[in-house]
Amino acid sequence: METDTIAANVRRILNLIGSSLPDQFDALAESGLGDILEQARRTAEIGIVWCGRYNVLVARFVGLIRGINVGGNNLIKMADFRAFLAEIGLTRAQTLLQSGNFVFKTETGSTAELEELLRTEASQRLSLNVQFYVRSEWEWMQMIGANPFPDSAKDDPSHLLVFTFVEPPSEEAIQEIREVYSGPESYKLVGGYLYACFPVGIGVSKLSEHKLWKKLTAQATGRNWNTVLKLAALMGEA
């Protein structure tokens, strides 16, 4: 691939995910270092951004927690949680609401490694035994773009939920529910996320109380579309 084409692709990808380019980028492009730029392109595709001040690559992530500050269990103030994130080396942390939504930056670690870090440290330092779900900025933006219910996102975002899993369910599990339940809800599995529209609200939905649905989402955490978009905006500020 020609160097100028690689450079253009990197710029396009970084612009798409709202990232900044290093001051040294043009010099790299002119130097003919195609291998470096190709690596930069691959890096950009998973949501990594350049921190020019420290001359290192830093990635932005979304974190979700299942079952925090609910029913008097797993209680923690968000100010204390942000301090905890800083203590374990996750920088520029911001939280949203009280239900376990946060964004942060870090230089190292895959999403699986970060989930394990958060689980272990939260248990030891905060006595919180909860499930964490971490997604890169790129993964989060892909999830937003893959939404199969754009009309609901526009007209009724509070009733459109996205469920994030540790291990995505199978299409067979989704089909099993369809075969025994018929109601006003719409749901579809796309890219490992379960998108679900609850026109009357999840609190009174018969689907949300169905035993197969509970089994399906037992290891998942759901966020409505408003929260999904607010977390994307927070990453842009991190």
Helices and strands as residue ranges (DSSP letters): H 3-16, H 25-31, H 34-45, E 48-51, E 56-66, H 78-87, E 91-96, E 101-106, H 111-126, E 131-136, H 137-145, H 150-155, G 157-159, E 160-165, H 171-180, E 186-190, E 193-197, H 211-216, E 220-224, H 225-237
